[in-house]
């Protein structure tokens, strides 16, 4: 895994060993960031189910201003911190070990609301809807925030999630990437 573009272009990231975490492939990450292009500059990023931190670090490489990384697994948190250290991004990041399924109370007191969110939950675990609900309840999103949800094509974005509208969806094999706008 490497950073695709920006100030850290070509930088190798430390992977997670085993099959517990499924990191976003370089090509898919490149496609996502090609679509996002102008949304990344100066963004305050929230990387949910962060895994290795590749999405948030890619955003920082492309001049996002700050990123918060959340994951519930200890080994993910360790790898995210390693990757942040090796990229010298400690002063532009915060890493939190948290069970996103329960709530997102850990971000309620964020000093600045998030305007770009990446969420890449484990596939086929029906985590998209509760994560979107928890984001809404946390009141930590800026109006017009952009949420990029990577999910299985068999797990759809629910129509009954208040505050969100689907702007676009792209299919990459069995993966769907949904781009949602937060309108509350």
N, C-alpha and C positions, 0 to 999 in steps of 0.2 A: 504494500500500500504506500502510495506516494501522494504528496500534495500536488494538485494538477496545475494551479496557476497562482499568480500573485507573488508577494515577497518571499514566500517559502517554496516556490515552485521546485519540484523535484525532491524535496525533503522526504526521506523515508520515515514512516511511522512504525512504531512497535506494534506488532499484531497480538491478538489474544490467542493463546493455544487452546485447542479443543474445539468442540462444536456447540458450546453453550451460546456463544455470540456469533451472529451472522453480520459481519461488517458490510457496509454499502460498497459495492465494487467500484473501482476507479472509473470505469466507463459510465456507470449509472450516475455517480457523483458528478462527473464532468457534464453529463446531459442536464442534470438538475441545475447546476450553476450556470450553464449556458442560458437556460430559461430565466433564471433569477437576475442575471447580469446587473442591472442598475439598482436592484433592491438590497444589495449586500453592503454597499458603501455606507459607512457610519452606522450600520445596524447594531441594535442591541439584541443579541442572539440567545435563544434558549434551545439547547440540544438535549432532547428527552430520549431516554433509552440510548444513551450516548455511546455505549460499547467501547470503541477505541478513541472516540472524540473526533474522528475524521471529518464529519460534517461541520462541526463548530470550528475546528482548526482551519479547515479550508476557507470558511467565511472570514476568519481573522486574517488569513493570508491575503484575502481579497479586500482588505481594509474595513472590515466590520470593526466597530469600536470596542465591543466587550462581548464576552460569551460566558454563559453559565451552563455547566454540564451536569446532568442528573442521570444516575443509574443506580439500581439497587444492589448490584453485584460487586462485592469487594475487589475481585480480580479486575473488573472493568475500571473501577475507580483508580486502582493502582496503575493500570496501563494509561488511562487518560492523563494522570498526573505525570507519568514518565514522558508521554508525548508532548505535553505542555512544556515541561522542563527542557526537553531536547530542542524545542522550537523557540525557547526563550520568551514565552508568552505569559509568564506568571502574573505580571501586573495588569493583564487584560482579561483575566479569567477567574472563575470561581467554580469549584468542583464540589458537588454535594451527593452523598450517598443517601438515597431516598426511594421508598416504594411508591412509585407514581400511581399505581393502581388504587391505592387507598385515598390519596389526596395530593394536593400540591401546596399545602400550607407553607412549605419551606420557601416559596417564592413570593408569598403575599406581601412581604415587607421589602421587596426589591426596590432599591433607590430610584430606578428608572424603569418604566414599563418596557416590556419586550415588544419589538416590532417584526422580528423574524424568528419563527419557531420551526425546528426540525424535530419530527417524531418518527422513529423507526422501531415500533414495538415488535416483539416476537410475532411471527406470522401465525395466523389461525388460532389466536388465543382470545379473540374478541376484545382487544384492548383499545381500539380506536375510539369508540364511543365514550367509555369511561374517562379516557385521557382528555378528550375534547371537553367533556363535562367538567372535569377537575380544573382544566385551564380556565374555563369560564367562571367557575366558582372562586378561583384564586384572585380574580380582578387584577391580574398582573400584565394584561395585554393592552397595548395601545390600540385605539380605534384604527381600523384599516391594517392591522397587523396581518402578516402573511404567514400561513401555516403550511408547511410542506410535510405531507404524511406519506411515508413509504409503507405499503401494506400489500398483502396477498390479494390477488384478483378475486378471490372468493370472499373476502371481507370488505364489504362496501362501506362507504361513508354514509352514516345514517342521516336521513332527511330531517329528523326531529331534534337535531342538536341546535339549541337556540344560539343565535349570534353568528353563525357561520354560513357562508355561501361558497359553493364549489365554483371556483373560477375556471379551472381546467383540470383535466386528468390525462395522463399519458401512460401507456402500457409498454412495459419492457419485459417481454417473455411472460412469466407468471406474476410479475410484480406490477402493481399500479402505483403511480405517484400522483397524489391528489394535491392540488394547490387551492387552499381555502383562504378566503378573506374573513377577518373578524370584524363585524359591523356594530358591535355594541359600544 
